[in-house]
């Protein structure tokens, strides 16, 4: 794969009917952040025939895309193994900084996110309003991962002139309330120092109800990106009834959801 740029926006290509949705959003991410877009497919089976067929199919897609968008560097990548087995190599060996994928079969895709060093952008459809990325909602709870989510909010504000709404939880637990205030203070300091547009609008929910309140806020007020962390401590009940982030992504409809793993240090976007 040609080393065209330092970092890449990776797009999961599973050859489903909805794959074009992920490619459209991947192109938008590559345009916003001025990065190469890489079409990625994990090879579940060993065999030259499958690999050659996939590479040929991806090359055909790239050829068509370059006709319409000649200025965006586009490449392809195939790796052996399931997505969770490939995700570290995507970041460490191939300089991936984000994986764009559809929200279909989200439950099967979350195990890869739970070990990932890069955020996953879950998308569904590519209507004009879902491709803008101009109005970001950033929920803030008591966890340290809020610093990583705020960095990604700042990237959209810097590179796409997006407005950021900081949406803190309201906690009765004193220790949690202190952590939320500290997180908000950090985020205000970050965005102010970068001279970025933001506002603070308090949620009436605690940290555990915050993601669902944030989703409702997005749908009511036309936010076009929701940034949330994934679950850190996964219980037996979570496995039975489903993880909160899976429920959010399923209910998001055409709203893109950027999901960040709180268990790994995130890769930093290079200018």
SULHU-V836125 format. One record per residue. N is the residue number from 1. RES is the residue in one small letter. D_LAST is the distance of its C-alpha to the last C-alpha in Angstrom with 1 decimal. Layout:
BEGIN
[[N | RES | D_LAST] [N | RES | D_LAST]]
END
This chain:
BEGIN
[[1 | x | 21.5] [2 | x | 19.7] [3 | x | 16.4] [4 | x | 14.7] [5 | x | 11.0] [6 | x | 9.6] [7 | x | 9.7] [8 | x | 12.3] [9 | x | 13.8] [10 | x | 17.3] [11 | x | 20.4] [12 | x | 23.7] [13 | x | 26.3] [14 | x | 29.8] [15 | x | 31.7] [16 | x | 33.0] [17 | x | 33.9] [18 | x | 30.9] [19 | x | 28.3] [20 | x | 27.4] [21 | x | 26.2] [22 | x | 23.5] [23 | x | 22.5] [24 | x | 22.4] [25 | x | 20.0] [26 | x | 17.9] [27 | x | 17.7] [28 | x | 16.7] [29 | x | 13.9] [30 | x | 12.7] [31 | x | 13.1] [32 | x | 11.5] [33 | x | 8.2] [34 | x | 8.6] [35 | x | 9.6] [36 | x | 13.0] [37 | x | 15.8] [38 | x | 18.2] [39 | x | 21.7] [40 | x | 23.1] [41 | x | 26.7] [42 | x | 28.4] [43 | x | 31.7] [44 | x | 34.4] [45 | x | 37.2] [46 | x | 37.6] [47 | x | 38.7] [48 | x | 37.7] [49 | x | 39.1] [50 | x | 36.7] [51 | x | 33.7] [52 | x | 34.6] [53 | x | 35.4] [54 | x | 32.0] [55 | x | 30.1] [56 | x | 32.3] [57 | x | 31.7] [58 | x | 27.9] [59 | x | 28.1] [60 | x | 30.3] [61 | x | 27.8] [62 | x | 25.0] [63 | x | 27.4] [64 | x | 28.2] [65 | x | 24.6] [66 | x | 23.7] [67 | x | 26.7] [68 | x | 25.3] [69 | x | 21.5] [70 | x | 21.5] [71 | x | 17.9] [72 | x | 16.3] [73 | x | 16.2] [74 | x | 18.6] [75 | x | 20.1] [76 | x | 22.5] [77 | x | 23.4] [78 | x | 26.6] [79 | x | 27.4] [80 | x | 30.7] [81 | x | 31.3] [82 | x | 30.9] [83 | x | 27.5] [84 | x | 27.8] [85 | x | 28.5] [86 | x | 25.5] [87 | x | 22.7] [88 | x | 21.9] [89 | x | 21.9] [90 | x | 19.5] [91 | x | 16.9] [92 | x | 18.0] [93 | x | 19.2] [94 | x | 17.3] [95 | x | 13.7] [96 | x | 14.3] [97 | x | 12.3] [98 | x | 14.8] [99 | x | 18.3] [100 | x | 19.8] [101 | x | 23.6] [102 | x | 26.6] [103 | x | 28.5] [104 | x | 31.7] [105 | x | 33.3] [106 | x | 30.8] [107 | x | 33.1] [108 | x | 32.8] [109 | x | 29.0] [110 | x | 28.6] [111 | x | 29.7] [112 | x | 26.6] [113 | x | 24.4] [114 | x | 26.6] [115 | x | 25.4] [116 | x | 21.8] [117 | x | 18.7] [118 | x | 16.6] [119 | x | 17.5] [120 | x | 19.9] [121 | x | 19.8] [122 | x | 23.5] [123 | x | 24.6] [124 | x | 28.0] [125 | x | 28.5] [126 | x | 26.3] [127 | x | 28.1] [128 | x | 26.3] [129 | x | 26.2] [130 | x | 24.5] [131 | x | 21.6] [132 | x | 20.6] [133 | x | 18.5] [134 | x | 19.2] [135 | x | 21.4] [136 | x | 20.2] [137 | x | 22.8] [138 | x | 22.0] [139 | x | 25.2] [140 | x | 25.6] [141 | x | 28.2] [142 | x | 29.3] [143 | x | 27.1] [144 | x | 24.4] [145 | x | 22.1] [146 | x | 21.6] [147 | x | 18.8] [148 | x | 16.9] [149 | x | 17.8] [150 | x | 16.8] [151 | x | 13.2] [152 | x | 13.1] [153 | x | 15.0] [154 | x | 12.6] [155 | x | 9.7] [156 | x | 12.4] [157 | x | 13.4] [158 | x | 10.2] [159 | x | 9.3] [160 | x | 13.0] [161 | x | 14.9] [162 | x | 16.8] [163 | x | 19.6] [164 | x | 19.8] [165 | x | 23.2] [166 | x | 23.7] [167 | x | 26.8] [168 | x | 28.5] [169 | x | 31.5] [170 | x | 34.8] [171 | x | 36.3] [172 | x | 39.9] [173 | x | 39.2] [174 | x | 38.7] [175 | x | 36.5] [176 | x | 34.2] [177 | x | 34.3] [178 | x | 33.2] [179 | x | 30.2] [180 | x | 29.2] [181 | x | 29.5] [182 | x | 27.3] [183 | x | 24.6] [184 | x | 24.9] [185 | x | 24.8] [186 | x | 21.5] [187 | x | 19.9] [188 | x | 21.4] [189 | x | 20.2] [190 | x | 16.5] [191 | x | 16.6] [192 | x | 18.8] [193 | x | 16.7] [194 | x | 13.7] [195 | x | 16.4] [196 | x | 16.1] [197 | x | 19.2] [198 | x | 21.1] [199 | x | 24.7] [200 | x | 26.7] [201 | x | 29.4] [202 | x | 31.5] [203 | x | 32.8] [204 | x | 36.4] [205 | x | 35.9] [206 | x | 35.4] [207 | x | 32.5] [208 | x | 34.3] [209 | x | 35.0] [210 | x | 31.7] [211 | x | 29.9] [212 | x | 32.8] [213 | x | 33.0] [214 | x | 29.4] [215 | x | 30.0] [216 | x | 33.0] [217 | x | 31.1] [218 | x | 28.6] [219 | x | 31.5] [220 | x | 33.4] [221 | x | 30.8] [222 | x | 28.6] [223 | x | 25.4] [224 | x | 23.3] [225 | x | 21.3] [226 | x | 22.7] [227 | x | 20.7] [228 | x | 23.1] [229 | x | 23.5] [230 | x | 25.9] [231 | x | 29.2] [232 | x | 29.3] [233 | x | 33.1] [234 | x | 34.7] [235 | x | 38.5] [236 | x | 41.3] [237 | x | 41.6] [238 | x | 37.9] [239 | x | 38.7] [240 | x | 41.9] [241 | x | 40.7] [242 | x | 37.1] [243 | x | 33.8] [244 | x | 32.7] [245 | x | 29.4] [246 | x | 31.4] [247 | x | 33.6] [248 | x | 30.7] [249 | x | 29.1] [250 | x | 32.5] [251 | x | 33.3] [252 | x | 30.1] [253 | x | 31.4] [254 | x | 28.7] [255 | x | 26.3] [256 | x | 23.2] [257 | x | 22.9] [258 | x | 19.8] [259 | x | 21.5] [260 | x | 20.2] [261 | x | 22.4] [262 | x | 23.5] [263 | x | 24.9] [264 | x | 21.9] [265 | x | 18.8] [266 | x | 15.7] [267 | x | 12.8] [268 | x | 9.6] [269 | x | 6.6] [270 | x | 3.8] [271 | x | 0.0]]
END
